[in-house]
Amino acid sequence: MKSGGYDEEYLADEVYDIVRTIKDPEFPHTLEELEVVDRDLVIVKIDEKRKIVDVEITWVPTTPSCGFALNIALCLRAKLDKEFS
């Protein structure tokens, strides 16, 4: 599906390129380097009728009891808000 010249796969690639470079709050590595985010887990849906782009990012914390999980989620949201606002 296309919206404004962009399709869902293109936008999913763009979203991944934006979030993969976020630094983990605990480790001196990016979320991509730690395999916290993965391109295959970024899904974009375009609703032409409502003019909405829905982005879903499934990410995997480095440990099940990650104390920074909320911080990482907020970093993902803030970075995307900044890039797409």
Distance bins in CASP14 RR format, pairs under 12 A and 6 or more apart:
PFRMAT RR
TARGET T0000
AUTHOR 0000-0000-0000
RMODE 2
METHOD distances of the structure
MODEL  1
1 7 1 0 0 1 0 0 0 0 0 0 0
1 8 1 0 1 0 0 0 0 0 0 0 0
1 9 0 0 0 0 1 0 0 0 0 0 0
1 10 0 0 0 0 0 1 0 0 0 0 0
1 11 0 0 0 0 0 1 0 0 0 0 0
1 12 0 0 0 0 0 1 0 0 0 0 0
1 44 0 0 0 0 1 0 0 0 0 0 0
1 45 1 0 0 1 0 0 0 0 0 0 0
1 46 1 0 1 0 0 0 0 0 0 0 0
1 47 0 0 0 0 1 0 0 0 0 0 0
1 48 1 0 0 1 0 0 0 0 0 0 0
1 49 0 0 0 0 0 1 0 0 0 0 0
1 52 0 0 0 0 0 1 0 0 0 0 0
1 53 0 0 0 0 0 1 0 0 0 0 0
1 54 0 0 0 0 0 1 0 0 0 0 0
2 8 0 0 0 0 1 0 0 0 0 0 0
2 9 0 0 0 0 0 1 0 0 0 0 0
2 10 0 0 0 0 1 0 0 0 0 0 0
2 11 0 0 0 0 1 0 0 0 0 0 0
2 44 0 0 0 0 0 1 0 0 0 0 0
2 46 1 0 0 1 0 0 0 0 0 0 0
2 48 0 0 0 0 1 0 0 0 0 0 0
2 53 0 0 0 0 0 1 0 0 0 0 0
3 10 0 0 0 0 1 0 0 0 0 0 0
3 11 0 0 0 0 1 0 0 0 0 0 0
3 44 0 0 0 0 1 0 0 0 0 0 0
3 45 0 0 0 0 0 1 0 0 0 0 0
3 46 1 0 1 0 0 0 0 0 0 0 0
3 47 0 0 0 0 1 0 0 0 0 0 0
3 48 1 0 0 1 0 0 0 0 0 0 0
3 49 0 0 0 0 0 1 0 0 0 0 0
3 50 0 0 0 0 0 1 0 0 0 0 0
3 51 1 0 0 1 0 0 0 0 0 0 0
3 52 0 0 0 0 1 0 0 0 0 0 0
3 53 1 0 0 1 0 0 0 0 0 0 0
3 54 0 0 0 0 0 1 0 0 0 0 0
4 10 0 0 0 0 0 1 0 0 0 0 0
4 11 0 0 0 0 0 1 0 0 0 0 0
4 46 0 0 0 0 1 0 0 0 0 0 0
4 48 0 0 0 0 1 0 0 0 0 0 0
4 51 0 0 0 0 0 1 0 0 0 0 0
4 53 0 0 0 0 0 1 0 0 0 0 0
5 11 0 0 0 0 0 1 0 0 0 0 0
5 46 0 0 0 0 0 1 0 0 0 0 0
5 48 0 0 0 0 0 1 0 0 0 0 0
6 12 0 0 0 0 0 1 0 0 0 0 0
6 13 0 0 0 0 0 1 0 0 0 0 0
6 14 0 0 0 0 1 0 0 0 0 0 0
6 15 0 0 0 0 0 1 0 0 0 0 0
6 44 0 0 0 0 1 0 0 0 0 0 0
6 46 1 0 0 1 0 0 0 0 0 0 0
6 48 0 0 0 0 0 1 0 0 0 0 0
6 53 0 0 0 0 1 0 0 0 0 0 0
6 84 0 0 0 0 0 1 0 0 0 0 0
7 13 0 0 0 0 1 0 0 0 0 0 0
7 14 0 0 0 0 0 1 0 0 0 0 0
7 44 0 0 0 0 1 0 0 0 0 0 0
7 45 0 0 0 0 0 1 0 0 0 0 0
7 46 1 0 0 1 0 0 0 0 0 0 0
7 48 0 0 0 0 0 1 0 0 0 0 0
7 53 0 0 0 0 0 1 0 0 0 0 0
8 14 0 0 0 0 0 1 0 0 0 0 0
8 15 0 0 0 0 0 1 0 0 0 0 0
8 42 0 0 0 0 0 1 0 0 0 0 0
8 43 0 0 0 0 1 0 0 0 0 0 0
8 44 1 0 1 0 0 0 0 0 0 0 0
8 45 1 0 0 1 0 0 0 0 0 0 0
8 46 1 0 1 0 0 0 0 0 0 0 0
8 47 0 0 0 0 0 1 0 0 0 0 0
8 48 0 0 0 0 0 1 0 0 0 0 0
8 53 0 0 0 0 1 0 0 0 0 0 0
8 54 0 0 0 0 1 0 0 0 0 0 0
8 55 0 0 0 0 1 0 0 0 0 0 0
8 56 0 0 0 0 0 1 0 0 0 0 0
9 15 0 0 0 0 0 1 0 0 0 0 0
9 16 0 0 0 0 0 1 0 0 0 0 0
9 39 0 0 0 0 0 1 0 0 0 0 0
9 40 0 0 0 0 0 1 0 0 0 0 0
9 42 0 0 0 0 1 0 0 0 0 0 0
9 43 0 0 0 0 0 1 0 0 0 0 0
9 44 1 0 0 1 0 0 0 0 0 0 0
9 45 0 0 0 0 0 1 0 0 0 0 0
9 46 0 0 0 0 0 1 0 0 0 0 0
10 16 0 0 0 0 0 1 0 0 0 0 0
10 17 0 0 0 0 0 1 0 0 0 0 0
10 42 0 0 0 0 0 1 0 0 0 0 0
10 44 0 0 0 0 1 0 0 0 0 0 0
10 46 0 0 0 0 0 1 0 0 0 0 0
10 53 0 0 0 0 0 1 0 0 0 0 0
11 17 0 0 0 0 0 1 0 0 0 0 0
11 18 0 0 0 0 0 1 0 0 0 0 0
11 42 0 0 0 0 1 0 0 0 0 0 0
11 43 0 0 0 0 0 1 0 0 0 0 0
11 44 1 0 1 0 0 0 0 0 0 0 0
11 45 0 0 0 0 1 0 0 0 0 0 0
11 46 1 0 0 1 0 0 0 0 0 0 0
11 53 1 0 0 1 0 0 0 0 0 0 0
11 54 0 0 0 0 0 1 0 0 0 0 0
11 55 1 0 0 1 0 0 0 0 0 0 0
11 56 0 0 0 0 0 1 0 0 0 0 0
11 80 0 0 0 0 0 1 0 0 0 0 0
11 83 0 0 0 0 0 1 0 0 0 0 0
11 84 0 0 0 0 1 0 0 0 0 0 0
12 18 0 0 0 0 0 1 0 0 0 0 0
12 19 0 0 0 0 0 1 0 0 0 0 0
12 37 0 0 0 0 0 1 0 0 0 0 0
12 38 0 0 0 0 0 1 0 0 0 0 0
12 39 1 0 0 1 0 0 0 0 0 0 0
12 40 0 0 0 0 1 0 0 0 0 0 0
12 41 0 0 0 0 1 0 0 0 0 0 0
12 42 1 0 1 0 0 0 0 0 0 0 0
12 43 1 0 0 1 0 0 0 0 0 0 0
12 44 1 0 1 0 0 0 0 0 0 0 0
12 45 0 0 0 0 1 0 0 0 0 0 0
12 46 0 0 0 0 0 1 0 0 0 0 0
12 53 0 0 0 0 0 1 0 0 0 0 0
12 54 0 0 0 0 0 1 0 0 0 0 0
12 55 0 0 0 0 1 0 0 0 0 0 0
12 56 0 0 0 0 1 0 0 0 0 0 0
12 57 0 0 0 0 1 0 0 0 0 0 0
13 19 0 0 0 0 0 1 0 0 0 0 0
13 20 0 0 0 0 0 1 0 0 0 0 0
13 39 1 0 0 1 0 0 0 0 0 0 0
13 40 0 0 0 0 0 1 0 0 0 0 0
13 42 0 0 0 0 1 0 0 0 0 0 0
13 43 0 0 0 0 0 1 0 0 0 0 0
13 44 0 0 0 0 1 0 0 0 0 0 0
14 20 0 0 0 0 0 1 0 0 0 0 0
14 39 0 0 0 0 0 1 0 0 0 0 0
14 42 0 0 0 0 1 0 0 0 0 0 0
14 44 0 0 0 0 1 0 0 0 0 0 0
14 53 0 0 0 0 0 1 0 0 0 0 0
14 55 0 0 0 0 1 0 0 0 0 0 0
14 80 0 0 0 0 1 0 0 0 0 0 0
14 83 0 0 0 0 1 0 0 0 0 0 0
14 84 0 0 0 0 1 0 0 0 0 0 0
15 21 0 0 0 0 0 1 0 0 0 0 0
15 22 0 0 0 0 0 1 0 0 0 0 0
15 37 0 0 0 0 1 0 0 0 0 0 0
15 39 0 0 0 0 1 0 0 0 0 0 0
15 41 0 0 0 0 0 1 0 0 0 0 0
15 42 1 0 1 0 0 0 0 0 0 0 0
15 43 0 0 0 0 1 0 0 0 0 0 0
15 44 1 0 0 1 0 0 0 0 0 0 0
15 45 0 0 0 0 0 1 0 0 0 0 0
15 53 0 0 0 0 1 0 0 0 0 0 0
15 54 0 0 0 0 0 1 0 0 0 0 0
15 55 1 0 1 0 0 0 0 0 0 0 0
15 56 0 0 0 0 1 0 0 0 0 0 0
15 57 1 0 0 1 0 0 0 0 0 0 0
15 59 0 0 0 0 0 1 0 0 0 0 0
15 76 0 0 0 0 1 0 0 0 0 0 0
15 77 0 0 0 0 0 1 0 0 0 0 0
15 79 0 0 0 0 1 0 0 0 0 0 0
15 80 1 0 0 1 0 0 0 0 0 0 0
15 81 0 0 0 0 0 1 0 0 0 0 0
15 83 0 0 0 0 1 0 0 0 0 0 0
15 84 0 0 0 0 1 0 0 0 0 0 0
16 22 0 0 0 0 0 1 0 0 0 0 0
16 30 0 0 0 0 0 1 0 0 0 0 0
16 31 0 0 0 0 0 1 0 0 0 0 0
16 32 0 0 0 0 1 0 0 0 0 0 0
16 36 0 0 0 0 0 1 0 0 0 0 0
16 37 1 0 0 1 0 0 0 0 0 0 0
16 38 0 0 0 0 1 0 0 0 0 0 0
16 39 1 0 1 0 0 0 0 0 0 0 0
16 40 0 0 0 0 1 0 0 0 0 0 0
16 41 0 0 0 0 1 0 0 0 0 0 0
16 42 1 0 1 0 0 0 0 0 0 0 0
16 43 0 0 0 0 0 1 0 0 0 0 0
16 44 0 0 0 0 1 0 0 0 0 0 0
16 55 0 0 0 0 0 1 0 0 0 0 0
16 57 0 0 0 0 1 0 0 0 0 0 0
16 58 0 0 0 0 0 1 0 0 0 0 0
16 59 0 0 0 0 0 1 0 0 0 0 0
16 76 0 0 0 0 0 1 0 0 0 0 0
16 79 0 0 0 0 0 1 0 0 0 0 0
16 80 0 0 0 0 0 1 0 0 0 0 0
16 83 0 0 0 0 0 1 0 0 0 0 0
17 30 0 0 0 0 0 1 0 0 0 0 0
17 31 0 0 0 0 0 1 0 0 0 0 0
17 32 0 0 0 0 1 0 0 0 0 0 0
17 37 0 0 0 0 0 1 0 0 0 0 0
17 39 0 0 0 0 1 0 0 0 0 0 0
17 42 0 0 0 0 1 0 0 0 0 0 0
17 79 0 0 0 0 0 1 0 0 0 0 0
17 80 0 0 0 0 0 1 0 0 0 0 0
17 83 0 0 0 0 1 0 0 0 0 0 0
18 30 0 0 0 0 0 1 0 0 0 0 0
18 31 0 0 0 0 0 1 0 0 0 0 0
18 32 0 0 0 0 0 1 0 0 0 0 0
18 37 0 0 0 0 0 1 0 0 0 0 0
18 39 0 0 0 0 0 1 0 0 0 0 0
18 42 0 0 0 0 1 0 0 0 0 0 0
18 55 0 0 0 0 0 1 0 0 0 0 0
18 57 0 0 0 0 0 1 0 0 0 0 0
18 75 0 0 0 0 0 1 0 0 0 0 0
18 76 0 0 0 0 1 0 0 0 0 0 0
18 77 0 0 0 0 0 1 0 0 0 0 0
18 78 0 0 0 0 0 1 0 0 0 0 0
18 79 1 0 1 0 0 0 0 0 0 0 0
18 80 1 0 0 1 0 0 0 0 0 0 0
18 81 0 0 0 0 0 1 0 0 0 0 0
18 82 0 0 0 0 1 0 0 0 0 0 0
18 83 1 0 1 0 0 0 0 0 0 0 0
18 84 0 0 0 0 1 0 0 0 0 0 0
19 30 0 0 0 0 1 0 0 0 0 0 0
19 31 1 0 0 1 0 0 0 0 0 0 0
19 32 0 0 0 0 1 0 0 0 0 0 0
19 36 0 0 0 0 1 0 0 0 0 0 0
19 37 1 0 1 0 0 0 0 0 0 0 0
19 38 0 0 0 0 0 1 0 0 0 0 0
19 39 0 0 0 0 0 1 0 0 0 0 0
19 41 0 0 0 0 0 1 0 0 0 0 0
19 42 1 0 0 1 0 0 0 0 0 0 0
19 55 0 0 0 0 1 0 0 0 0 0 0
19 57 1 0 0 1 0 0 0 0 0 0 0
19 58 0 0 0 0 0 1 0 0 0 0 0
19 59 0 0 0 0 1 0 0 0 0 0 0
19 72 0 0 0 0 1 0 0 0 0 0 0
19 73 0 0 0 0 0 1 0 0 0 0 0
19 75 0 0 0 0 1 0 0 0 0 0 0
19 76 1 0 1 0 0 0 0 0 0 0 0
19 77 0 0 0 0 1 0 0 0 0 0 0
19 78 0 0 0 0 0 1 0 0 0 0 0
19 79 1 0 0 1 0 0 0 0 0 0 0
19 80 1 0 0 1 0 0 0 0 0 0 0
19 81 0 0 0 0 0 1 0 0 0 0 0
19 82 0 0 0 0 0 1 0 0 0 0 0
19 83 0 0 0 0 1 0 0 0 0 0 0
19 84 0 0 0 0 0 1 0 0 0 0 0
20 29 0 0 0 0 0 1 0 0 0 0 0
20 30 1 0 0 1 0 0 0 0 0 0 0
20 31 1 0 0 1 0 0 0 0 0 0 0
20 32 1 1 0 0 0 0 0 0 0 0 0
20 33 0 0 0 0 1 0 0 0 0 0 0
20 34 0 0 0 0 0 1 0 0 0 0 0
20 35 0 0 0 0 0 1 0 0 0 0 0
20 36 0 0 0 0 1 0 0 0 0 0 0
20 37 1 0 1 0 0 0 0 0 0 0 0
20 38 0 0 0 0 1 0 0 0 0 0 0
20 39 0 0 0 0 1 0 0 0 0 0 0
20 41 0 0 0 0 0 1 0 0 0 0 0
20 42 0 0 0 0 1 0 0 0 0 0 0
20 57 0 0 0 0 0 1 0 0 0 0 0
20 59 0 0 0 0 0 1 0 0 0 0 0
20 75 0 0 0 0 0 1 0 0 0 0 0
20 76 0 0 0 0 0 1 0 0 0 0 0
20 79 0 0 0 0 0 1 0 0 0 0 0
21 29 0 0 0 0 0 1 0 0 0 0 0
21 30 1 0 1 0 0 0 0 0 0 0 0
21 31 1 0 0 1 0 0 0 0 0 0 0
21 32 1 0 0 1 0 0 0 0 0 0 0
21 33 0 0 0 0 1 0 0 0 0 0 0
21 34 0 0 0 0 0 1 0 0 0 0 0
21 36 0 0 0 0 0 1 0 0 0 0 0
21 37 0 0 0 0 1 0 0 0 0 0 0
21 75 0 0 0 0 0 1 0 0 0 0 0
21 76 0 0 0 0 0 1 0 0 0 0 0
21 79 0 0 0 0 1 0 0 0 0 0 0
21 83 0 0 0 0 0 1 0 0 0 0 0
22 29 0 0 0 0 0 1 0 0 0 0 0
22 30 1 0 0 1 0 0 0 0 0 0 0
22 31 1 0 1 0 0 0 0 0 0 0 0
22 32 0 0 0 0 1 0 0 0 0 0 0
22 33 0 0 0 0 0 1 0 0 0 0 0
22 34 0 0 0 0 0 1 0 0 0 0 0
22 36 0 0 0 0 1 0 0 0 0 0 0
22 37 0 0 0 0 1 0 0 0 0 0 0
22 57 0 0 0 0 0 1 0 0 0 0 0
22 59 0 0 0 0 1 0 0 0 0 0 0
22 68 0 0 0 0 0 1 0 0 0 0 0
22 71 0 0 0 0 0 1 0 0 0 0 0
22 72 1 0 0 1 0 0 0 0 0 0 0
22 73 0 0 0 0 0 1 0 0 0 0 0
22 74 0 0 0 0 0 1 0 0 0 0 0
22 75 1 0 1 0 0 0 0 0 0 0 0
22 76 1 0 0 1 0 0 0 0 0 0 0
22 77 0 0 0 0 0 1 0 0 0 0 0
22 78 0 0 0 0 1 0 0 0 0 0 0
22 79 1 0 1 0 0 0 0 0 0 0 0
22 80 0 0 0 0 0 1 0 0 0 0 0
22 82 0 0 0 0 0 1 0 0 0 0 0
22 83 0 0 0 0 0 1 0 0 0 0 0
23 29 1 0 0 1 0 0 0 0 0 0 0
23 30 1 0 1 0 0 0 0 0 0 0 0
23 31 1 0 0 1 0 0 0 0 0 0 0
23 32 0 0 0 0 0 1 0 0 0 0 0
23 33 0 0 0 0 1 0 0 0 0 0 0
23 34 0 0 0 0 1 0 0 0 0 0 0
23 36 0 0 0 0 0 1 0 0 0 0 0
23 68 0 0 0 0 0 1 0 0 0 0 0
23 71 0 0 0 0 0 1 0 0 0 0 0
23 72 0 0 0 0 0 1 0 0 0 0 0
23 75 0 0 0 0 1 0 0 0 0 0 0
23 79 0 0 0 0 0 1 0 0 0 0 0
24 30 1 0 0 1 0 0 0 0 0 0 0
24 31 1 0 0 1 0 0 0 0 0 0 0
24 32 0 0 0 0 0 1 0 0 0 0 0
24 33 0 0 0 0 1 0 0 0 0 0 0
24 34 1 0 1 0 0 0 0 0 0 0 0
24 35 0 0 0 0 0 1 0 0 0 0 0
24 36 1 0 0 1 0 0 0 0 0 0 0
24 37 0 0 0 0 0 1 0 0 0 0 0
24 59 0 0 0 0 0 1 0 0 0 0 0
24 61 0 0 0 0 1 0 0 0 0 0 0
24 62 1 0 0 1 0 0 0 0 0 0 0
24 63 0 0 0 0 0 1 0 0 0 0 0
24 66 0 0 0 0 1 0 0 0 0 0 0
24 67 0 0 0 0 0 1 0 0 0 0 0
24 68 1 0 0 1 0 0 0 0 0 0 0
24 69 0 0 0 0 0 1 0 0 0 0 0
24 71 0 0 0 0 1 0 0 0 0 0 0
24 72 1 0 0 1 0 0 0 0 0 0 0
24 75 0 0 0 0 1 0 0 0 0 0 0
24 76 0 0 0 0 0 1 0 0 0 0 0
25 31 0 0 0 0 0 1 0 0 0 0 0
25 34 0 0 0 0 0 1 0 0 0 0 0
25 36 0 0 0 0 0 1 0 0 0 0 0
25 61 0 0 0 0 0 1 0 0 0 0 0
25 62 0 0 0 0 0 1 0 0 0 0 0
25 66 0 0 0 0 1 0 0 0 0 0 0
25 67 0 0 0 0 1 0 0 0 0 0 0
25 68 1 0 1 0 0 0 0 0 0 0 0
25 69 0 0 0 0 0 1 0 0 0 0 0
25 70 0 0 0 0 0 1 0 0 0 0 0
25 71 1 0 1 0 0 0 0 0 0 0 0
25 72 1 0 0 1 0 0 0 0 0 0 0
25 73 0 0 0 0 0 1 0 0 0 0 0
25 74 0 0 0 0 0 1 0 0 0 0 0
25 75 1 0 0 1 0 0 0 0 0 0 0
26 34 0 0 0 0 1 0 0 0 0 0 0
26 36 0 0 0 0 0 1 0 0 0 0 0
26 61 0 0 0 0 0 1 0 0 0 0 0
26 62 1 0 0 1 0 0 0 0 0 0 0
26 63 0 0 0 0 1 0 0 0 0 0 0
26 66 0 0 0 0 1 0 0 0 0 0 0
26 67 0 0 0 0 1 0 0 0 0 0 0
26 68 1 0 1 0 0 0 0 0 0 0 0
26 69 0 0 0 0 0 1 0 0 0 0 0
26 71 0 0 0 0 1 0 0 0 0 0 0
26 72 0 0 0 0 1 0 0 0 0 0 0
27 33 0 0 0 0 1 0 0 0 0 0 0
27 34 1 0 0 1 0 0 0 0 0 0 0
27 35 0 0 0 0 0 1 0 0 0 0 0
27 36 0 0 0 0 1 0 0 0 0 0 0
27 61 0 0 0 0 0 1 0 0 0 0 0
27 62 1 0 0 1 0 0 0 0 0 0 0
27 63 0 0 0 0 0 1 0 0 0 0 0
27 66 0 0 0 0 0 1 0 0 0 0 0
27 68 0 0 0 0 1 0 0 0 0 0 0
27 72 0 0 0 0 0 1 0 0 0 0 0
28 34 0 0 0 0 0 1 0 0 0 0 0
29 35 0 0 0 0 1 0 0 0 0 0 0
29 36 0 0 0 0 1 0 0 0 0 0 0
29 37 0 0 0 0 0 1 0 0 0 0 0
29 62 0 0 0 0 1 0 0 0 0 0 0
30 36 0 0 0 0 1 0 0 0 0 0 0
30 37 0 0 0 0 1 0 0 0 0 0 0
30 72 0 0 0 0 0 1 0 0 0 0 0
30 75 0 0 0 0 0 1 0 0 0 0 0
30 79 0 0 0 0 0 1 0 0 0 0 0
31 37 1 0 1 0 0 0 0 0 0 0 0
31 38 0 0 0 0 1 0 0 0 0 0 0
31 39 0 0 0 0 0 1 0 0 0 0 0
31 41 0 0 0 0 0 1 0 0 0 0 0
31 42 0 0 0 0 0 1 0 0 0 0 0
31 57 0 0 0 0 0 1 0 0 0 0 0
31 59 1 0 0 1 0 0 0 0 0 0 0
31 60 0 0 0 0 1 0 0 0 0 0 0
31 61 0 0 0 0 0 1 0 0 0 0 0
31 62 0 0 0 0 1 0 0 0 0 0 0
31 66 0 0 0 0 0 1 0 0 0 0 0
31 68 0 0 0 0 0 1 0 0 0 0 0
31 71 0 0 0 0 0 1 0 0 0 0 0
31 72 1 0 0 1 0 0 0 0 0 0 0
31 73 0 0 0 0 0 1 0 0 0 0 0
31 75 0 0 0 0 1 0 0 0 0 0 0
31 76 0 0 0 0 1 0 0 0 0 0 0
31 79 0 0 0 0 0 1 0 0 0 0 0
32 38 0 0 0 0 1 0 0 0 0 0 0
32 39 0 0 0 0 1 0 0 0 0 0 0
32 41 0 0 0 0 0 1 0 0 0 0 0
32 42 0 0 0 0 0 1 0 0 0 0 0
32 59 0 0 0 0 0 1 0 0 0 0 0
32 60 0 0 0 0 0 1 0 0 0 0 0
33 62 0 0 0 0 0 1 0 0 0 0 0
34 59 0 0 0 0 0 1 0 0 0 0 0
34 60 0 0 0 0 1 0 0 0 0 0 0
34 61 0 0 0 0 1 0 0 0 0 0 0
34 62 1 0 1 0 0 0 0 0 0 0 0
34 63 0 0 0 0 0 1 0 0 0 0 0
34 66 0 0 0 0 0 1 0 0 0 0 0
34 68 0 0 0 0 0 1 0 0 0 0 0
34 72 0 0 0 0 0 1 0 0 0 0 0
35 41 0 0 0 0 0 1 0 0 0 0 0
35 59 0 0 0 0 1 0 0 0 0 0 0
35 60 1 0 0 1 0 0 0 0 0 0 0
35 61 0 0 0 0 0 1 0 0 0 0 0
35 62 0 0 0 0 1 0 0 0 0 0 0
36 57 0 0 0 0 0 1 0 0 0 0 0
36 58 0 0 0 0 0 1 0 0 0 0 0
36 59 1 0 1 0 0 0 0 0 0 0 0
36 60 1 0 1 0 0 0 0 0 0 0 0
36 61 1 0 0 1 0 0 0 0 0 0 0
36 62 1 0 0 1 0 0 0 0 0 0 0
36 63 0 0 0 0 0 1 0 0 0 0 0
36 66 0 0 0 0 1 0 0 0 0 0 0
36 68 0 0 0 0 0 1 0 0 0 0 0
36 69 0 0 0 0 1 0 0 0 0 0 0
36 71 0 0 0 0 0 1 0 0 0 0 0
36 72 1 0 0 1 0 0 0 0 0 0 0
36 73 0 0 0 0 0 1 0 0 0 0 0
36 75 0 0 0 0 0 1 0 0 0 0 0
36 76 0 0 0 0 1 0 0 0 0 0 0
37 57 1 0 0 1 0 0 0 0 0 0 0
37 58 0 0 0 0 1 0 0 0 0 0 0
37 59 1 0 1 0 0 0 0 0 0 0 0
37 60 0 0 0 0 1 0 0 0 0 0 0
37 61 0 0 0 0 0 1 0 0 0 0 0
37 62 0 0 0 0 0 1 0 0 0 0 0
37 72 0 0 0 0 1 0 0 0 0 0 0
37 73 0 0 0 0 0 1 0 0 0 0 0
37 75 0 0 0 0 0 1 0 0 0 0 0
37 76 0 0 0 0 1 0 0 0 0 0 0
37 79 0 0 0 0 0 1 0 0 0 0 0
37 80 0 0 0 0 0 1 0 0 0 0 0
38 57 0 0 0 0 1 0 0 0 0 0 0
38 58 0 0 0 0 1 0 0 0 0 0 0
38 59 0 0 0 0 1 0 0 0 0 0 0
38 60 1 0 0 1 0 0 0 0 0 0 0
39 57 0 0 0 0 0 1 0 0 0 0 0
39 58 0 0 0 0 0 1 0 0 0 0 0
39 59 0 0 0 0 0 1 0 0 0 0 0
40 57 0 0 0 0 0 1 0 0 0 0 0
40 58 0 0 0 0 1 0 0 0 0 0 0
40 59 0 0 0 0 0 1 0 0 0 0 0
40 60 0 0 0 0 0 1 0 0 0 0 0
41 55 0 0 0 0 0 1 0 0 0 0 0
41 56 0 0 0 0 1 0 0 0 0 0 0
41 57 1 0 0 1 0 0 0 0 0 0 0
41 58 1 0 1 0 0 0 0 0 0 0 0
41 59 1 0 0 1 0 0 0 0 0 0 0
41 60 1 0 0 1 0 0 0 0 0 0 0
41 76 0 0 0 0 0 1 0 0 0 0 0
42 54 0 0 0 0 0 1 0 0 0 0 0
42 55 1 0 0 1 0 0 0 0 0 0 0
42 56 1 0 0 1 0 0 0 0 0 0 0
42 57 1 0 1 0 0 0 0 0 0 0 0
42 58 1 0 0 1 0 0 0 0 0 0 0
42 59 0 0 0 0 1 0 0 0 0 0 0
42 76 0 0 0 0 0 1 0 0 0 0 0
42 80 0 0 0 0 0 1 0 0 0 0 0
43 53 0 0 0 0 0 1 0 0 0 0 0
43 54 0 0 0 0 1 0 0 0 0 0 0
43 55 1 0 0 1 0 0 0 0 0 0 0
43 56 1 0 1 0 0 0 0 0 0 0 0
43 57 1 0 0 1 0 0 0 0 0 0 0
43 58 0 0 0 0 1 0 0 0 0 0 0
44 52 0 0 0 0 0 1 0 0 0 0 0
44 53 1 0 0 1 0 0 0 0 0 0 0
44 54 1 0 0 1 0 0 0 0 0 0 0
44 55 1 0 1 0 0 0 0 0 0 0 0
44 56 1 0 0 1 0 0 0 0 0 0 0
44 57 0 0 0 0 1 0 0 0 0 0 0
44 80 0 0 0 0 0 1 0 0 0 0 0
44 84 0 0 0 0 0 1 0 0 0 0 0
45 52 0 0 0 0 1 0 0 0 0 0 0
45 53 1 0 0 1 0 0 0 0 0 0 0
45 54 1 0 1 0 0 0 0 0 0 0 0
45 55 0 0 0 0 1 0 0 0 0 0 0
45 56 1 0 0 1 0 0 0 0 0 0 0
46 52 1 0 0 1 0 0 0 0 0 0 0
46 53 1 0 1 0 0 0 0 0 0 0 0
46 54 1 0 0 1 0 0 0 0 0 0 0
46 55 0 0 0 0 0 1 0 0 0 0 0
47 53 1 0 0 1 0 0 0 0 0 0 0
47 54 1 0 0 1 0 0 0 0 0 0 0
47 55 0 0 0 0 0 1 0 0 0 0 0
53 80 0 0 0 0 0 1 0 0 0 0 0
53 84 0 0 0 0 1 0 0 0 0 0 0
54 80 0 0 0 0 0 1 0 0 0 0 0
55 76 0 0 0 0 1 0 0 0 0 0 0
55 77 0 0 0 0 1 0 0 0 0 0 0
55 79 0 0 0 0 0 1 0 0 0 0 0
55 80 1 0 0 1 0 0 0 0 0 0 0
55 81 0 0 0 0 0 1 0 0 0 0 0
55 83 0 0 0 0 0 1 0 0 0 0 0
55 84 0 0 0 0 1 0 0 0 0 0 0
56 76 0 0 0 0 0 1 0 0 0 0 0
56 80 0 0 0 0 0 1 0 0 0 0 0
57 72 0 0 0 0 0 1 0 0 0 0 0
57 73 0 0 0 0 1 0 0 0 0 0 0
57 75 0 0 0 0 0 1 0 0 0 0 0
57 76 1 0 1 0 0 0 0 0 0 0 0
57 77 0 0 0 0 1 0 0 0 0 0 0
57 79 0 0 0 0 0 1 0 0 0 0 0
57 80 0 0 0 0 1 0 0 0 0 0 0
58 73 0 0 0 0 0 1 0 0 0 0 0
58 76 0 0 0 0 0 1 0 0 0 0 0
59 66 0 0 0 0 0 1 0 0 0 0 0
59 68 0 0 0 0 0 1 0 0 0 0 0
59 69 0 0 0 0 1 0 0 0 0 0 0
59 72 1 0 0 1 0 0 0 0 0 0 0
59 73 1 0 0 1 0 0 0 0 0 0 0
59 75 0 0 0 0 0 1 0 0 0 0 0
59 76 1 0 0 1 0 0 0 0 0 0 0
59 77 0 0 0 0 0 1 0 0 0 0 0
60 66 0 0 0 0 1 0 0 0 0 0 0
60 69 0 0 0 0 0 1 0 0 0 0 0
60 72 0 0 0 0 0 1 0 0 0 0 0
61 67 0 0 0 0 1 0 0 0 0 0 0
61 68 1 0 0 1 0 0 0 0 0 0 0
61 69 1 0 1 0 0 0 0 0 0 0 0
61 70 0 0 0 0 0 1 0 0 0 0 0
61 71 0 0 0 0 0 1 0 0 0 0 0
61 72 1 0 0 1 0 0 0 0 0 0 0
61 73 0 0 0 0 1 0 0 0 0 0 0
62 68 0 0 0 0 1 0 0 0 0 0 0
62 69 0 0 0 0 1 0 0 0 0 0 0
62 72 0 0 0 0 1 0 0 0 0 0 0
63 69 0 0 0 0 1 0 0 0 0 0 0
63 72 0 0 0 0 0 1 0 0 0 0 0
66 72 1 0 0 1 0 0 0 0 0 0 0
66 73 0 0 0 0 0 1 0 0 0 0 0
67 73 0 0 0 0 0 1 0 0 0 0 0
68 74 0 0 0 0 1 0 0 0 0 0 0
68 75 0 0 0 0 1 0 0 0 0 0 0
69 75 0 0 0 0 0 1 0 0 0 0 0
69 76 0 0 0 0 0 1 0 0 0 0 0
70 76 0 0 0 0 0 1 0 0 0 0 0
70 77 0 0 0 0 0 1 0 0 0 0 0
71 77 0 0 0 0 0 1 0 0 0 0 0
71 78 0 0 0 0 0 1 0 0 0 0 0
72 78 0 0 0 0 0 1 0 0 0 0 0
72 79 0 0 0 0 0 1 0 0 0 0 0
73 79 0 0 0 0 0 1 0 0 0 0 0
73 80 0 0 0 0 0 1 0 0 0 0 0
74 80 0 0 0 0 0 1 0 0 0 0 0
74 81 0 0 0 0 0 1 0 0 0 0 0
75 81 0 0 0 0 0 1 0 0 0 0 0
75 82 0 0 0 0 0 1 0 0 0 0 0
76 82 0 0 0 0 0 1 0 0 0 0 0
76 83 0 0 0 0 0 1 0 0 0 0 0
77 83 0 0 0 0 0 1 0 0 0 0 0
77 84 0 0 0 0 0 1 0 0 0 0 0
77 85 0 0 0 0 0 1 0 0 0 0 0
78 84 0 0 0 0 0 1 0 0 0 0 0
78 85 0 0 0 0 0 1 0 0 0 0 0
79 85 0 0 0 0 0 1 0 0 0 0 0
END
